[in-house]
């Protein structure tokens, strides 16, 4: 189902009236039941550990916008461009180590 957001406002859940509950199409619930039922789960967008891009601000990879190749429990990850960059840095560090040795 597609909806249009007409307006938004911050409102404490204790201010919800039976009319508000009916407007949300839960007319068979009391305001208290609706408050107990209401749950919004959210998270920050995942950030790439290498380049800092997010789910909403993709960086450019060789084939277009990046995609996640790895995700970690702390809501970070590595994108395709970041993985290539990290691989390139690792190769350069190995080369530098060989030169110094």
Order of alpha helices (4+ residues) and beta strands (2+ residues): alpha-alpha-beta-beta-beta-beta-beta-alpha
